[in-house]
Each structure stands twice: as structure tokens, then as C-alpha cells.
Amino acid sequence: MGKLSIVFKNVALVKEIESPENPGGLEKRVALTPEDVGHLTDAGVNLFVEYGAGLGVGFTDKEYLDNGAVMQKEDEIYKNKDMIIKFKGPSLESISQMKKGCTLFCMAHFHSFPDRAKMLEESQINVIAMEEILESPKVQTDEQILAREAMAEALKDFIQNDNIKDLRILVIGRNERLAGAVRRAGNRNPLSLNMLHSDIKFEELKYLGEETLYFYDSESYDDRDGLIKKLQDKNCNIFDLHKFELENGDAAIDNYRKEHKPFEFGLRRIQCLHVTGQAGARYGIKLLKENKPDLDIKTAKVVVLGYGNVARGAMHEIYNQGFKNIHILGRTQTAKDRIDEFLEDVDLVVNGAEIPREIRGITYLVSNDHLKRVIPKGSVVIDLVGGSETNRSAVESVLSCTFLTEPHFIKEEVTVSALWGWPMLGMMKESAIKYSSQIVDVLIKQEKVIEGIENLTTGVKRALVCGPFKK
């Protein structure tokens, strides 16, 4: 790493306290670990840490001191700082303590808290919203491309013959390669898309014949019961990702990279999206077991809306807990004339689908009418995306995110949860460590945000949701 031209010389790491998205102050994570504070001080940053900032996740003040930090009290930490780093957005009271033209680096959620956004603008505080920073350009691994190209090959004839709309795609098993293939399949709008547990038996399969595609990875799938042969005998279409990899993998990856220029933006740079999905699904399953103690989880009907990174984390957890069949809903399946068939008799609904901002509050994928008319009593709806009154969720009953103070509520005898900060449920320290490493990477390594507002990279510039203001 070359020498940095540090503009944000004096940086404060602030303790999480009660704020609009942290009622009761139950968010205990800290934005930077002591080790990562050491990376910043080694780079030449003066790092000021509020006393007790890391205690909620097991990091002591002494550890921060040992890594070059200067410890300060609550009434000192905001004074004369070039940058303020915290995990969640600030309390309203703390904004008045920030100096004009300083930069706040946090999970800002600007559109969800308009009153706070207005206060920050009036105070001329620059705000870089961590959740808005994206890769630029998009990064795609060989494994991701392989999964995409394998599914594209599997669907090629169906697309050319214009009968993809009649095709049921069933993915057997789960690994990261298959998860990537699921996303590609969902984008092609099949009739239905399911992830089946590798333990599923032939007798448990509902759909057979020429309008089905069974997609699997023989590298990880142990077909002890001869399921693939039985499917072939029923004229099902079969595609083996591993066979494609051996025969065409290298060429497919090379051709894709030659023919596809990387997208300008990719994934969030500071995120625990997969963990968010896992934690949300885990909580939903816990609630489901409480609501329906006699239910056999393996045969329960579960629906996941979306197939992005958060949704795939949910699929991972649901699969690991032994559910035999996961219904994955994309644009085609969530259409008004289709979604009822998936929500009927459902036990668990997990929403990981983002909807465009311009139709939020107008279009809902899971409506209050669904809760009243379609979804059975005692079932559970987990909203991984969340929202607020000014930035509505795709789940109509979610007027704002829920919090650890009251993580779920009952609507039409259906349990609904849209927790703000799912990793707080049992993965607080692990997610704090992950976030911290990503923040340091953005600050002093890849994007070098520490070099100032005027030098922001493309992926960070879009995350400057307030400003630029000068000191």
C-alpha cells in the first residue's frame, strides 16, 4: 500500500447509543475492532475512541489503547473531528455536537429517517452512507460465472423454443455454485423455481416429465438412491453442473469475460447480506416451531421471495435446517395472478425481494389481504428488506422495521417480523468483525476514502447522501 494523502486526519469511533433505529440502545456492535483501529493508526490516522465503544461485543478500552487509539468521553468524542465513524445512524442530540463540514460515516438509511436527514443537511454535515457504497466495477469470480453459464446452457433450448414460461426448474442440493445458478434461473422467468434438499426421495417429487428441469452438481451430490436415473426414466430434463464444468467450464468462463464488460456497480462493499438472510430465516423458523409445534419442519411449505444475496442467505439456513422443498419466487411468480397459489397453505414466508423505490408504498408483494385471506393462521412472515413509512417494504403490514425491543408483531393471526439488524440475533460479534474489516478496506486500502470528499471513487461517490459541504 502506497503512502496515503490523509485528509480525514482526526477520526472518532463513537459508541452506539439509543437512536431512531436503535431504540433502547440494544445495538451493541462497534464499527471498528481494536485490530482494525491499529491498521488506521499505523497508516497515520489519529483515532479517538469513545470509552466503552467495544464492550458490547467484547472489546475492551485497553485493547483500543494498545492499538494506538486515544480514549475520550461522550462529551469530547464529537469535538473537532474530521470524520465520525459509527455503525448505525446518529442520535438527533449528537448532530449538534458535530462541527460544520465534518463527515459522518455510518449506516445512514437517509430515506427512512427524513427528519434526521434534514437536520444533517441544515448542520452541513457530509454523510457517507455505508450501505450505499458499491463495488465499482462489479467483481465476478470464476465460480459465479460458471454457475451462471451452466444454467444458461441448461435453459438454452427452452428459451430458443419459447417454452421457458412452461418450465418448472428444480435445483437439487445447495452449495454456492448452485446458489448462483438459482439466481440465473430466476432471471429467466420460468413457471416455477424450487430448491430441493439432497435428501429428497423420488416419491416426494410432485413434478415430472418434459416440462421439468432437474439441475444438480454431481461433485457434491451423493445419489445413493438412484434419483437421477428415475428422473431420466420419467423423461425429465437433467443437467449436471459438474459435467458442464469438466467439459466446457474454462472455455465458458473465458468467453464470458471476453464478451461481457463488467457492470459499473456491483455488490455493497460493506455488508453482511448472507448473514442477514441466515439470521432472519433462523428467527422465522424459531417462531414457526413455537406457533405450530406439531408441524414436521421437513415437509413445511416455505416460500422465499427473491434470489439475491440476502434471499440466498435465507435459503442457506432453511436448507440447513432440513426443509425438503423451498419455493423461490421471482417477478413471474409474484405477479398478482400467480402469488396466491404460492402463499396458499404456506407455513413460512421470507421476503428478500427489493422493489423499485418509485413503486414502494404502491405495490406490495405480500399484502394485508394475503394475511387475511390466503396465509394460514399461525404462519410466519419474515421481511429481510424492511422499510419505513416513507420508504415502504414489499410486505404491506410492515410500516417500519421492528427492533429487538419488540422483534415481531401479530397481524390477522399471522406473525410478522422485519427486524432492523438481523445479525444482532446471535451473530453480533462475528458480524461486527466482518463489517470492521470491510470499513478499513474502504477507508485506507481499496477506495481510500481517508483521502477526502474530493477524491471519492465512483462506488463511494454515489453513497455521499448529504453534502459535499466544506469546513
Buried (B, 14 or more C-beta within 10 A) or exposed (E): EEEBEBBBEBBBBBBBBEBBBBBEBBBBBBBBBBBBBBBBBEBEBBBBBBBBBBEBBEBEBEBBBEBBBBBBEBEBBBEEBBBBBBBBBBBBEBBEBBBEBBBBBBBBBBBBBEEBBEBBBEBBBBBBBBBBBBBBBBEBEBBBBBBBBBBBBBBEEBEEEEBBEEBBBBBBBBBBBBBBBBBBBBBBBBBBBBBBBBEBEBEEBEBBEEBBBBBBBBEBBEEEEEBBEBBEEBEBBBBBBBBBBEEBBEEBBEEBEEEEEEEEBBEBBBBBBBBBBBBBBBBBBEBBBEBBEEBEBBEBBBBBBBBBBBBBBBBBBBBEBBBBBBBBBBEBBBEEEBBEEBBEEBBBBBBBBBBEEEEBBEBBBBBBEBBEEBBBEBBBBBBBBBBBEBBBBBBBBBEBBBBBEEBBBEBBEBBBBBBBBBBBBEBBBEBBBBBBBBBBBBBBBBBBBBBBBEBBBEBBBBBBBBBBBEE
